[in-house]
Amino acid sequence: MITVLLSLAGALALAALAEASPLEAAPRPLGWAAAALAFPAAWALLAKALPPRLRDLGRAILFLLAYAAVLWPLGWAAWALHDLGWLGKPLRSTVLLLLPAAALGAPAGRALRLAVPPIGVLLLVAAAVEATGAWPALLEAVESSPCLEAALAALGLAALFAASPFLVQLAWPSKPLPRGPLLERVGDLARRLGIERPEVRVWDPGRGLALNACAAGLLPRARKVFFTHGLRLLLDDEEQAAVFCHEAAHFALGHLWAFLLLAVSFVFSLPPLASLLEPAPEPVRWAALLAYGAAYWGLLSGAAARRLEAEADLAAAEAVGPDAYLRALGTAASHSSGGGRRGGLRHWSLARRIELVEAAAEPGRARAELERMRRLRRRFWAIPAAAAVAFAAALAGELSLPAGPAALATARAAVEAAEELRPLLERHGAGALAVPRWLAWAARPSAAIEAEALARLAGARERLEAAGGGALAPEARQVLERAERLERLIKERSAPRPAS
């Protein structure tokens, strides 16, 4: 499962990079067909050549290399974004860029279903962003205000977290836990933890004895706990109740809200960071933002997640009893690679978790350990507090910006967006699209691209002329000249040529 999600993340990163990078390669349809035909054979060959431990990782690397080859050397990205003309249209460009990934990922079979919910959410967000083009004032506001963009992204994250139970259920086809003693025991434990019993569902991943469980949902009536079928087979009822207790403890302790706050805090920290990095060259800015993202999610968020998981361990062991909880951890460790001695980004190793619960099981220790974990959790609030202060400062800076600089920033963004459209018009030629006639329906008309570019340039000119002169007049004049020069070039391109 982790490998599929990492492959998906890599594919999305490559698709985003394709939109931001120069695209010069000519489309090679025969190369696309050859890649589609050869990839399943390479996939199967790799499965035989690599040991089981490295098989999934090797397949993920093969997938990403093949996808990158289709996008760049074989010219798919240039064809989709420039020849078809969908650069700058988030929904349609994303769909076109991900089509080769979907074709190459077909050999993964059922595992592809895991990618459906995140891709669906991504496409919904892309559709919402593209729809802002129908309201020029809103589009201008979003493009010129990083804080507004971050606030909208935070709202999207909240909606995603709220919908997570249904998205996980879509990705993991599952059935409700049957009525019986275990379901009754689960209800008792939920009441002991002080929450309404969430729906419990059992997922069969279709291969091996996968041992996993997860909690999803912010709101009480929508919460769900998912078990893998392997847990049902290997653990007795009391051990399964212990696993449920761990997941239910996340609800009782508010951990899902904490994870949402971590995600929103990251989004809110980006505008002030981008403002600080603005004087730096673009490669330096991107490198710094990537390093910050890696540090935030790999170090800060990972450390917070591991402590929240430990707190859930202690709360669950106290509710169900340490003996049953330790048996459940021991069974999971005996069936995991490395005997449970390997940890992860979000969890300490099973061996360390067992040591923690054993230490807390000593007389008088459990409550003290829980209190210590809660004190650590309270320190977690420093992260959203710092992000909120930095975001408020960035927002205050945007709101206090005088009319002249604000108009200049909006106009510059509009001119840059129009300049991105110019290569599309040049590549299409004088009203002709570089695509076969039978695919003309899938292409964006040159007239529509031209109309959008001219509308953006006209908006930039109006903004600058309304703002007038002042101290920023020379810089504003440069932007205005860029807009007028580009407008002339576009109009000359579309003007009818005299007959020879």
Phi, psi and omega per residue, in radians:
M1 nan -0.807 -3.126
I2 -1.062 -0.695 -3.127
T3 -1.115 -0.705 3.110
V4 -1.083 -0.784 -3.118
L5 -1.180 -0.640 3.079
L6 -1.166 -0.686 3.079
S7 -1.082 -0.717 3.107
L8 -1.096 -0.799 3.127
A9 -1.049 -0.741 3.103
G10 -1.100 -0.720 3.126
A11 -1.116 -0.736 3.119
L12 -1.135 -0.673 3.106
A13 -1.119 -0.725 3.119
L14 -1.139 -0.692 3.114
A15 -1.109 -0.732 3.109
A16 -1.130 -0.695 3.126
L17 -1.129 -0.612 -3.141
A18 -1.089 -0.625 -3.137
E19 -1.275 -0.417 -3.055
A20 -1.758 -0.086 -3.041
S21 -1.886 2.728 3.064
P22 -1.094 2.436 -3.098
L23 -2.172 1.840 -3.065
E24 -1.996 -0.358 -3.022
A25 -1.157 2.435 3.081
A26 -1.324 2.551 3.111
P27 -1.095 2.415 3.138
R28 -2.227 1.453 -3.091
P29 -1.012 -0.612 3.113
L30 -1.130 -0.622 3.083
G31 -1.144 -0.666 3.098
W32 -1.089 -0.780 -3.131
A33 -1.130 -0.710 3.129
A34 -1.103 -0.713 3.127
A35 -1.118 -0.745 -3.134
A36 -1.113 -0.619 -3.122
L37 -1.393 -0.636 -3.061
A38 -1.412 -0.475 -3.016
F39 -1.086 -0.787 3.130
P40 -1.025 -0.633 3.117
A41 -1.173 -0.751 3.107
A42 -1.122 -0.658 3.102
W43 -1.037 -0.843 -3.128
A44 -1.178 -0.686 3.134
L45 -1.114 -0.699 -3.140
L46 -1.128 -0.617 3.131
A47 -1.085 -0.588 3.137
K48 -1.442 -0.530 -3.036
A49 -1.405 -0.506 -3.038
L50 -1.739 2.602 3.029
P51 -1.172 2.734 -3.068
P52 -0.921 -0.642 -3.084
R53 -1.097 -0.572 -3.049
L54 -1.789 -0.030 -3.009
R55 -1.079 -0.891 -3.089
D56 -1.127 -0.723 3.131
L57 -1.123 -0.745 3.125
G58 -1.080 -0.716 3.112
R59 -1.142 -0.675 3.118
A60 -1.102 -0.743 3.132
I61 -1.132 -0.754 3.103
L62 -1.039 -0.779 3.131
F63 -1.035 -0.827 -3.091
L64 -1.182 -0.650 3.097
L65 -1.148 -0.748 3.133
A66 -1.141 -0.710 -3.138
Y67 -1.138 -0.751 3.106
A68 -1.089 -0.664 3.125
A69 -1.133 -0.694 3.118
V70 -1.169 -0.712 -3.104
L71 -1.140 -0.821 -2.983
W72 -1.777 -1.310 -3.068
P73 -1.006 -0.600 -3.129
L74 -1.563 -0.017 2.902
G75 1.378 0.259 -3.139
W76 -1.114 -0.763 -3.092
A77 -1.092 -0.763 3.127
A78 -1.104 -0.683 -3.126
W79 -1.180 -0.783 -3.083
A80 -1.205 -0.738 -3.019
L81 -1.534 -0.664 -3.071
H82 -1.727 -0.928 -3.087
D83 -1.174 -0.757 3.070
L84 -1.390 -0.340 2.987
G85 1.483 0.392 -3.050
W86 -1.735 0.220 3.040
L87 -1.052 2.306 3.135
G88 1.579 -0.071 3.064
K89 -1.895 1.707 -2.919
P90 -0.980 -0.769 -3.055
L91 -1.170 -0.937 -3.041
R92 -1.260 -0.602 3.094
S93 -1.173 -0.671 3.122
T94 -1.127 -0.773 3.120
V95 -1.048 -0.821 -3.107
L96 -1.139 -0.711 -3.124
L97 -1.201 -0.516 -3.111
L98 -1.530 -0.154 3.139
L99 -1.031 -0.801 3.095
P100 -1.098 -0.610 3.107
A101 -1.103 -0.711 3.115
A102 -1.125 -0.715 3.135
A103 -1.163 -0.745 -3.141
L104 -1.221 -0.502 -3.107
G105 -1.423 -0.076 -3.091
A106 -0.949 -0.679 3.135
P107 -1.072 -0.301 3.127
A108 -1.212 -0.316 3.055
G109 1.119 -2.233 -3.046
R110 -1.074 -0.481 -3.116
A111 -1.081 -0.437 3.130
L112 -1.067 -0.414 -3.102
R113 -1.079 -0.463 3.104
L114 -1.097 -0.479 -3.098
A115 -1.450 -0.242 -3.041
V116 -1.083 -0.888 -3.112
P117 -1.053 -0.861 -3.134
P118 -1.116 -0.627 3.108
I119 -1.184 -0.692 3.089
G120 -1.041 -0.767 3.108
V121 -1.109 -0.758 3.127
L122 -1.026 -0.758 -3.128
L123 -1.183 -0.620 3.070
L124 -1.102 -0.755 3.106
V125 -1.105 -0.768 3.132
A126 -1.073 -0.689 3.110
A127 -1.118 -0.701 3.125
A128 -1.137 -0.724 3.124
V129 -1.124 -0.765 -3.130
E130 -1.135 -0.593 -3.124
A131 -1.162 -0.400 3.119
T132 -1.100 -0.354 3.105
G133 -1.083 -0.362 3.106
A134 -1.303 -0.273 3.115
W135 -2.113 1.578 -3.057
P136 -0.938 -0.649 -3.128
A137 -1.120 -0.731 3.113
L138 -1.160 -0.740 3.126
L139 -1.052 -0.772 3.105
E140 -1.056 -0.759 -3.108
A141 -1.110 -0.755 -3.121
V142 -1.166 -0.770 -3.094
E143 -1.179 -0.517 -3.081
S144 -1.707 -0.080 -3.101
S145 -2.219 1.705 3.079
P146 -1.022 -0.550 -3.131
C147 -1.201 -0.714 3.085
L148 -1.125 -0.704 3.105
E149 -1.063 -0.741 3.123
A150 -1.155 -0.693 3.126
A151 -1.105 -0.720 3.099
L152 -1.148 -0.669 3.097
A153 -1.128 -0.656 3.114
A154 -1.135 -0.696 3.068
L155 -1.080 -0.703 3.094
G156 -1.102 -0.698 3.099
L157 -1.112 -0.733 3.119
A158 -1.075 -0.734 3.100
A159 -1.123 -0.674 3.117
L160 -1.114 -0.785 3.116
F161 -1.120 -0.701 3.138
A162 -1.126 -0.609 -3.115
A163 -1.535 -0.032 -3.017
S164 -0.989 -0.643 3.120
P165 -1.030 -0.672 -3.103
F166 -1.341 -0.576 3.102
L167 -1.214 -0.718 3.103
V168 -1.139 -0.700 3.118
Q169 -1.113 -0.596 3.081
L170 -1.184 -0.716 -3.125
A171 -1.302 -0.576 -3.112
W172 -1.999 1.577 3.095
P173 -0.972 2.159 -2.979
S174 -2.510 2.915 3.108
K175 -2.190 2.622 3.112
P176 -1.094 2.565 3.042
L177 -1.068 2.228 -3.081
P178 -1.083 2.664 3.052
R179 -1.099 2.553 3.127
G180 2.732 -2.959 -3.100
P181 -1.028 -0.666 -3.105
L182 -1.135 -0.742 3.131
L183 -1.123 -0.652 3.089
E184 -1.150 -0.714 3.126
R185 -1.107 -0.718 3.109
V186 -1.044 -0.740 3.105
G187 -1.089 -0.719 3.102
D188 -1.070 -0.774 -3.112
L189 -1.162 -0.651 3.097
A190 -1.068 -0.767 3.109
R191 -1.105 -0.661 3.127
R192 -1.112 -0.595 3.106
L193 -1.416 -0.121 3.072
G194 1.478 0.468 3.140
I195 -2.279 2.828 3.003
E196 -1.295 2.454 -3.070
R197 -1.107 2.144 3.059
P198 -1.317 2.834 3.044
E199 -1.192 2.366 3.140
V200 -1.934 2.220 -3.102
R201 -2.227 2.628 -3.099
V202 -1.987 2.214 -3.093
W203 -1.951 2.321 3.068
D204 -1.869 1.840 -3.088
P205 -1.226 -0.191 3.025
G206 1.600 -0.050 3.076
R207 -2.672 2.396 3.066
G208 1.120 -2.982 3.120
L209 -1.901 1.163 3.132
A210 -1.083 2.299 3.137
L211 -1.962 1.841 -3.100
N212 -2.759 2.748 3.061
A213 -2.698 2.697 3.094
C214 -2.657 2.729 3.070
A215 -1.962 2.431 -3.138
A216 -2.467 2.400 3.057
G217 2.153 2.366 3.088
L218 -1.645 -0.637 -3.015
L219 -1.700 2.436 -3.006
P220 -0.913 -0.792 -3.063
R221 -1.270 -0.261 -3.089
A222 -1.827 -0.071 -3.029
R223 -1.197 2.510 3.107
K224 -2.435 2.542 2.993
V225 -2.026 2.271 -3.122
F226 -1.944 2.292 3.027
F227 -1.941 2.578 2.926
T228 -1.454 2.737 3.135
H229 -1.087 -0.531 3.130
G230 -1.058 -0.647 3.092
L231 -1.108 -0.673 3.139
R232 -1.140 -0.587 -3.086
L233 -1.392 -0.645 -2.972
L234 -1.672 -0.396 -3.073
L235 -1.854 2.522 3.036
D236 -1.353 3.072 -3.020
D237 -1.038 -0.722 -3.102
E238 -1.212 -0.604 3.090
E239 -1.213 -0.662 3.061
Q240 -1.121 -0.666 3.081
A241 -1.091 -0.600 3.108
A242 -1.156 -0.726 3.098
V243 -1.101 -0.765 3.090
F244 -1.012 -0.731 -3.104
C245 -1.042 -0.687 3.120
H246 -1.084 -0.821 -3.122
E247 -1.168 -0.712 3.134
A248 -1.154 -0.527 3.111
A249 -1.096 -0.554 3.069
H250 -1.048 -0.696 3.085
F251 -1.161 -0.844 -3.045
A252 -1.090 -0.601 -3.079
L253 -1.631 0.028 3.104
G254 1.292 0.430 -3.069
H255 -1.202 -0.574 3.137
L256 -1.124 -0.644 3.057
W257 -1.161 -0.626 3.110
A258 -1.129 -0.723 3.116
F259 -1.135 -0.653 3.069
L260 -1.098 -0.763 3.122
L261 -1.074 -0.662 3.095
L262 -1.068 -0.774 -3.123
A263 -1.154 -0.777 -3.133
V264 -1.153 -0.672 3.126
S265 -1.067 -0.679 3.112
F266 -1.096 -0.809 -3.132
V267 -1.084 -0.753 -3.127
F268 -1.200 -0.401 -3.139
S269 -1.416 -0.236 -3.062
L270 -1.245 -0.778 3.141
P271 -1.030 -0.821 3.113
P272 -1.127 -0.605 3.116
L273 -1.168 -0.771 3.109
A274 -1.060 -0.639 3.112
S275 -1.128 -0.718 3.108
L276 -1.123 -0.616 -3.064
L277 -1.513 -0.051 -3.013
E278 -0.983 -0.670 -3.134
P279 -1.209 -0.318 -3.061
A280 -1.325 2.720 3.054
P281 -1.062 2.704 -3.051
E282 -1.010 -0.777 3.114
P283 -1.029 -0.649 3.120
V284 -1.168 -0.718 3.124
R285 -1.060 -0.824 -3.130
W286 -1.114 -0.730 3.132
A287 -1.092 -0.723 -3.136
A288 -1.167 -0.721 3.131
L289 -1.147 -0.694 3.103
L290 -1.147 -0.718 3.119
A291 -1.128 -0.702 3.110
Y292 -1.119 -0.773 3.119
G293 -1.061 -0.750 3.124
A294 -1.112 -0.741 3.140
A295 -1.173 -0.703 -3.107
Y296 -1.132 -0.893 -3.054
W297 -1.442 -0.527 -3.116
G298 -1.468 -0.597 -3.064
L299 -1.869 -1.112 -3.032
L300 -1.138 -0.948 -3.124
S301 -1.148 -0.675 3.121
G302 -1.087 -0.751 3.127
A303 -1.121 -0.732 3.106
A304 -1.104 -0.757 -3.116
A305 -1.098 -0.717 -3.121
R306 -1.110 -0.639 3.131
R307 -1.299 -0.594 3.057
L308 -1.173 -0.650 3.085
E309 -1.137 -0.692 3.105
A310 -1.131 -0.681 3.097
E311 -1.105 -0.694 3.088
A312 -1.133 -0.653 3.068
D313 -1.004 -0.852 -3.070
L314 -1.180 -0.721 3.137
A315 -1.142 -0.694 3.139
A316 -1.181 -0.731 3.138
A317 -1.110 -0.638 3.109
E318 -1.186 -0.642 -3.083
A319 -1.326 -0.776 -3.042
V320 -1.648 -0.289 -3.078
G321 1.833 2.356 -3.054
P322 -1.113 -0.558 -3.095
D323 -1.099 -0.880 3.140
A324 -1.112 -0.671 -3.103
Y325 -1.187 -0.717 3.113
L326 -1.163 -0.620 3.093
R327 -1.109 -0.737 3.138
A328 -1.103 -0.778 3.100
L329 -1.117 -0.681 3.137
G330 -1.132 -0.733 3.105
T331 -1.111 -0.759 3.111
A332 -1.080 -0.706 3.141
A333 -1.139 -0.687 -3.102
S334 -1.198 -0.352 -3.137
H335 -1.883 0.180 3.125
S336 -1.835 2.723 3.125
S337 -1.162 2.380 -3.137
G338 1.394 0.169 3.087
G339 1.143 0.445 3.104
G340 1.390 0.287 -3.110
R341 -1.624 -0.043 -3.135
R342 -1.800 2.319 3.078
G343 -1.686 -2.984 -3.138
G344 -2.543 -3.021 -3.123
L345 -1.125 -0.680 -3.035
R346 -1.796 -0.295 -3.068
H347 -2.242 2.513 2.857
W348 -1.224 2.906 3.117
S349 -1.096 2.695 3.108
L350 -1.038 -0.625 3.128
A351 -1.085 -0.756 3.140
R352 -1.195 -0.652 3.122
R353 -1.139 -0.672 3.093
I354 -1.091 -0.752 3.120
E355 -1.067 -0.716 -3.133
L356 -1.097 -0.805 -3.117
V357 -1.202 -0.664 3.104
E358 -1.092 -0.749 -3.141
A359 -1.132 -0.692 -3.132
A360 -1.248 -0.352 -3.112
A361 -1.313 -0.218 3.098
E362 -1.127 2.574 -3.080
P363 -0.896 2.220 3.080
G364 1.417 -0.063 -3.067
R365 -1.572 -0.557 -2.993
A366 -1.012 -0.890 -3.091
R367 -1.139 -0.651 3.134
A368 -1.145 -0.704 3.127
E369 -1.157 -0.696 3.102
L370 -1.096 -0.727 3.117
E371 -1.124 -0.663 3.116
R372 -1.124 -0.721 3.112
M373 -1.138 -0.643 3.134
R374 -1.198 -0.589 3.070
R375 -1.155 -0.688 3.081
L376 -1.107 -0.679 -3.136
R377 -1.124 -0.595 -3.141
R378 -1.140 -0.530 3.082
R379 -1.164 -0.436 3.123
F380 -0.993 -0.505 -3.103
W381 -1.124 -0.272 3.080
A382 -1.107 -0.517 -3.106
I383 -1.178 -0.996 3.110
P384 -1.125 -0.526 3.120
A385 -1.133 -0.792 3.123
A386 -1.116 -0.720 3.122
A387 -1.113 -0.706 -3.126
A388 -1.137 -0.719 3.132
V389 -1.121 -0.794 -3.133
A390 -1.124 -0.710 3.134
F391 -1.145 -0.738 3.131
A392 -1.075 -0.682 3.117
A393 -1.146 -0.740 3.117
A394 -1.131 -0.708 3.128
L395 -1.137 -0.726 3.098
A396 -1.067 -0.675 3.098
G397 -1.110 -0.704 3.111
E398 -1.147 -0.774 -3.081
L399 -1.210 -0.518 -3.105
S400 -1.538 -0.005 -3.123
L401 -1.133 2.233 3.122
P402 -1.063 2.862 -3.059
A403 -1.043 -0.696 -3.105
G404 -1.086 -1.003 3.115
P405 -1.059 -0.617 3.117
A406 -1.117 -0.782 3.108
A407 -1.108 -0.667 3.132
L408 -1.114 -0.764 3.140
A409 -1.097 -0.751 3.136
T410 -1.145 -0.741 -3.129
A411 -1.156 -0.724 3.132
R412 -1.072 -0.749 3.114
A413 -1.072 -0.691 3.138
A414 -1.166 -0.721 3.139
V415 -1.157 -0.736 3.116
E416 -1.087 -0.682 3.097
A417 -1.127 -0.687 3.106
A418 -1.172 -0.675 3.125
E419 -1.121 -0.552 3.073
E420 -1.141 -0.483 -3.131
L421 -1.422 -0.361 -3.065
R422 -1.039 -0.800 3.129
P423 -1.038 -0.523 3.115
L424 -1.102 -0.773 -3.137
L425 -1.161 -0.694 -3.138
E426 -1.152 -0.703 -3.102
R427 -1.230 -0.567 3.135
H428 -1.264 -0.407 -3.093
G429 1.444 -2.951 -3.065
A430 -1.326 1.371 3.085
G431 1.384 0.066 -3.117
A432 -1.913 2.359 3.134
L433 -1.608 2.452 -3.123
A434 -1.479 0.996 3.116
V435 -2.478 2.719 3.104
P436 -1.081 2.708 -3.116
R437 -1.053 -0.646 -3.082
W438 -1.226 -0.182 3.096
L439 -1.903 0.138 -3.079
A440 -1.046 -0.511 -3.140
W441 -1.108 -0.448 -3.097
A442 -1.520 -0.126 -3.070
A443 -1.632 2.705 3.076
R444 -1.512 2.187 -3.087
P445 -1.053 2.483 3.101
S446 -1.019 -0.635 -3.128
A447 -1.086 -0.642 3.136
A448 -1.203 -0.695 3.104
I449 -1.102 -0.791 -3.130
E450 -1.093 -0.756 -3.124
A451 -1.094 -0.696 3.128
E452 -1.147 -0.773 3.137
A453 -1.066 -0.784 -3.133
L454 -1.150 -0.653 3.119
A455 -1.121 -0.706 3.120
R456 -1.152 -0.725 3.140
L457 -1.165 -0.690 3.109
A458 -1.112 -0.707 3.096
G459 -1.103 -0.696 3.115
A460 -1.110 -0.759 -3.129
R461 -1.114 -0.752 3.139
E462 -1.089 -0.730 3.127
R463 -1.041 -0.824 -3.078
L464 -1.198 -0.716 3.140
E465 -1.159 -0.623 3.119
A466 -1.223 -0.588 -3.117
A467 -1.254 -0.476 3.111
G468 1.370 -2.812 -3.072
G469 -1.477 -2.160 -3.105
G470 1.708 -2.951 -3.067
A471 -1.102 -0.461 -3.087
L472 -1.625 0.209 -3.052
A473 -0.977 -0.797 -3.118
P474 -1.053 -0.775 -3.140
E475 -1.162 -0.713 3.109
A476 -1.114 -0.669 3.130
R477 -1.103 -0.684 3.107
Q478 -1.071 -0.772 3.135
V479 -1.141 -0.704 3.131
L480 -1.112 -0.708 3.115
E481 -1.140 -0.692 3.067
R482 -1.030 -0.771 -3.124
A483 -1.113 -0.788 -3.108
E484 -1.170 -0.684 3.141
R485 -1.124 -0.772 3.140
L486 -1.162 -0.654 3.125
E487 -1.098 -0.732 3.113
R488 -1.101 -0.761 -3.119
L489 -1.073 -0.750 -3.117
I490 -1.158 -0.752 -3.127
K491 -1.183 -0.641 3.092
E492 -1.127 -0.653 -3.133
R493 -1.094 -0.693 -3.052
S494 -1.567 -0.123 -3.123
A495 -1.185 2.474 3.114
P496 -1.127 2.392 -3.134
R497 -1.570 2.479 3.132
P498 -1.151 2.535 -3.141
A499 -1.190 2.411 -3.137
S500 -1.473 nan nan
